[in-house]
Amino acid sequence: MYNFFIIFLLNLFLFLPNPGLMAEIERPNNQIVTFVENLMIREGGFYTLLGSKPMTIFDITCTIEENEEDIARSYENSKLFFEKAKKDPEKSHTNGASLPDFEEYRAVCLSRLTTHQFLNKKMLWEVWLKKRGTFSTPAYILTSRRIGKGEMGVFLNIPQMLHILKKHQNEFRQETGMEFEISAILDSFEDEYSVFWNKVCGNHYLLGLLLGYGEKNAYLFNWLKTNSLPLSAVSILRFPDLSRLEQTKTPALKKNNPVEDLPIPYFVSFEINDPEIQRYATEKEKIISFLKERDYIAFALDHLKPCLE
């Protein structure tokens, strides 16, 4: 559904870190801490832990290049991507980004080996699985499953998920063509062969509902995709000054994110006064107020209790 490779490239080239960010002191090498910081701040997991967002999905496949061969291979893949983007800019969403020459690209990749380990999402997820594992409690599920065309990490708020399934039960039945029991359907979420959940996770409309983007935004995004319409033609992106992509810049590439860096979840909207954005803006203020005097890593870990503990 979503091209996460595109987002990664945007982080690299559109939002290249400034010298101030690159010069920050390296955080202690604690991969669990970094994973939690990624999930809760950069990916907005606090809206699922404390707020109304039923589900947060996060990248578990992104790696950083660790040698010259990796860098050369990555550069060639990036060239192919940008060549494709020139032919079909509406679907690629590069937002004006371009590929630097190889030496500049190589320098950025080498700098990330020590300064941007938090971009190594695959490694961090593997460490989390080894030390903590996936888990399911009455309130939350932390696991991975196929979303759209790729494997993603998934953090669920069970009460919020049940509410959305109840509120939009007819839509879920109509879109999947299946009857289901709300109280039992989440039991099969982690089953990779679940017909129901595979249909849901491949459906723009239903997935948008579960991700907390709002019924209107989910419906219109699905309509846009079904009719192969460009985002800039009908969404708020037709007004570049109203685009919220820039808001992801600081938390995406900054180390040691304080809770104040929590971004409002990014999704395609269709109006200047989007009520879903307003809702998350209110939740953001309350989350920051609640956590600003706390160690938010310790707080989150206390509620991310895997079955191995």
SVG drawing of the C-alpha trace seen along z (x, -y; Angstrom):
<svg xmlns="http://www.w3.org/2000/svg" viewBox="-23 -28 57 48">
<polyline fill="none" stroke="black" stroke-width="0.4" points="0.0,0.0 2.7,-2.4 6.1,-2.7 8.4,-2.8 11.4,-2.8 10.3,-6.2 10.0,-7.6 13.5,-6.3 14.9,-8.0 13.2,-11.2 14.8,-11.0 18.2,-10.6 18.1,-13.3 15.2,-15.7 15.9,-15.9 19.6,-15.6 20.7,-16.4 22.3,-19.7 25.8,-20.0 24.3,-20.7 22.4,-17.4 25.4,-15.4 27.6,-16.9 25.3,-15.8 26.9,-13.5 26.2,-9.9 23.6,-8.3 24.8,-5.3 24.8,-2.1 21.5,-0.7 19.6,0.8 16.5,1.5 16.3,-2.2 16.8,-3.2 14.0,-0.8 11.6,-2.3 12.5,-5.8 11.9,-4.9 8.6,-3.3 7.2,-5.8 8.5,-9.1 9.6,-8.8 6.8,-6.4 4.2,-8.0 3.6,-4.9 2.6,-7.1 -0.7,-7.9 -1.4,-4.1 -0.1,-3.6 -1.9,-6.6 -4.2,-8.0 -6.9,-7.1 -4.8,-5.7 -5.8,-2.0 -2.7,-0.8 0.8,-2.0 2.9,-0.3 6.6,-0.7 9.5,0.2 11.4,3.4 13.3,3.9 15.4,0.7 19.1,1.2 22.1,-1.1 25.1,-0.4 28.0,1.1 30.7,1.4 31.7,0.0 29.9,2.8 26.6,2.1 27.0,-1.6 27.6,-1.0 24.6,1.3 22.4,-1.1 23.4,-3.9 22.5,-2.0 19.1,-1.1 18.6,-4.8 19.5,-5.8 16.8,-3.4 14.3,-4.8 14.9,-8.4 14.9,-7.5 11.5,-5.9 10.4,-9.0 11.2,-11.2 8.9,-9.2 6.1,-9.0 6.5,-11.8 3.0,-11.7 3.3,-8.1 6.8,-8.5 6.2,-11.4 9.8,-12.6 8.6,-16.1 11.5,-17.7 14.2,-15.4 17.1,-14.5 20.0,-12.1 23.4,-13.6 26.6,-12.4 28.2,-9.2 30.8,-10.8 28.3,-12.9 26.0,-9.8 28.9,-7.7 29.9,-10.4 26.3,-10.4 26.2,-6.6 29.5,-6.4 28.5,-9.1 25.4,-7.2 27.4,-4.2 28.2,-6.0 25.6,-8.8 22.4,-7.2 22.2,-3.7 18.5,-4.4 17.9,-4.1 19.0,-0.4 15.4,0.7 15.9,4.3 18.7,4.7 16.8,3.0 13.7,5.2 15.9,8.3 17.5,7.2 14.1,6.5 12.8,9.9 15.8,11.6 15.7,9.8 12.0,9.1 9.9,10.9 6.5,10.2 3.6,10.1 -0.1,9.9 -1.8,8.5 -5.5,7.5 -4.5,3.9 -1.8,4.2 -0.2,6.4 3.3,5.9 4.1,8.1 4.8,8.1 2.8,9.1 2.4,8.4 0.9,5.0 0.2,4.2 3.2,5.6 5.8,5.8 6.4,7.1 5.9,4.4 6.1,4.1 2.6,3.6 1.7,2.1 -2.0,2.4 -4.3,0.9 -6.9,3.6 -9.7,1.5 -9.3,-1.1 -9.2,1.6 -12.4,3.2 -14.1,-0.2 -13.2,-0.8 -14.3,2.8 -17.6,2.2 -18.2,-1.3 -17.4,-0.3 -18.6,3.4 -20.7,3.1 -17.8,1.6 -15.4,4.4 -18.0,7.0 -18.7,5.4 -15.1,4.8 -13.9,8.3 -17.0,10.2 -16.8,12.0 -18.8,12.3 -16.8,12.0 -17.2,11.8 -15.8,8.6 -14.8,10.1 -12.8,12.9 -11.4,11.6 -8.3,10.0 -7.2,13.5 -6.2,14.3 -4.4,11.0 -0.9,12.7 -1.9,15.6 -0.2,15.0 -2.8,17.2 -5.8,15.3 -8.0,14.6 -9.8,11.8 -6.7,9.9 -4.9,10.4 -7.9,8.8 -8.0,6.0 -4.2,5.3 -4.4,5.1 -7.3,2.7 -6.6,-1.1 -9.9,-2.0 -10.0,0.5 -6.4,0.0 -6.8,-3.7 -9.6,-3.2 -7.4,-1.1 -4.5,-3.4 -6.7,-6.2 -6.7,-8.4 -10.5,-9.0 -13.3,-7.6 -13.3,-10.5 -9.6,-10.4 -9.6,-6.6 -12.5,-6.6 -11.1,-9.4 -7.6,-7.9 -9.1,-4.5 -11.1,-6.3 -8.0,-8.1 -6.0,-4.9 -8.9,-3.0 -9.2,-5.6 -5.4,-6.1 -5.6,-9.8 -2.5,-11.8 -2.4,-13.0 -1.6,-16.5 -4.8,-16.6 -7.4,-16.1 -5.7,-16.0 -4.4,-18.9 -1.0,-18.3 -2.4,-20.4 -1.5,-23.3 2.2,-22.8 2.3,-25.3 -0.2,-23.1 1.8,-19.9 2.8,-18.3 5.8,-16.3 8.3,-18.9 7.0,-18.2 8.7,-14.7 12.1,-16.2 13.3,-16.8 12.2,-13.5 13.1,-11.4 16.8,-12.2 17.5,-13.7 19.1,-11.6 17.9,-11.6 14.4,-12.8 12.7,-14.3 9.0,-13.7 8.4,-17.3 9.6,-16.0 6.6,-13.7 5.1,-14.4 1.5,-14.4 0.8,-11.2 1.3,-11.8 -1.5,-10.8 -3.1,-12.2 -5.8,-14.7 -8.2,-16.6 -9.0,-19.9 -7.3,-22.7 -9.2,-22.1 -8.9,-18.3 -10.6,-17.2 -8.3,-14.2 -5.3,-16.4 -6.9,-18.6 -7.6,-15.5 -4.0,-14.4 -2.8,-17.9 -4.8,-17.9 -3.6,-14.4 0.0,-15.5 -0.3,-18.3 -1.7,-16.0 0.9,-13.3 3.8,-15.8 2.3,-17.3 1.9,-13.8 5.4,-12.6 7.6,-15.7 8.7,-15.1 9.0,-11.3 11.6,-9.1 9.4,-8.2 11.7,-5.2 11.2,-3.6 7.5,-4.4 7.0,-2.8 9.1,0.2 7.0,0.7 3.9,1.1 5.6,3.1 5.8,6.3 6.6,9.3 5.6,12.8 9.2,13.6 9.3,11.4"/>
</svg>
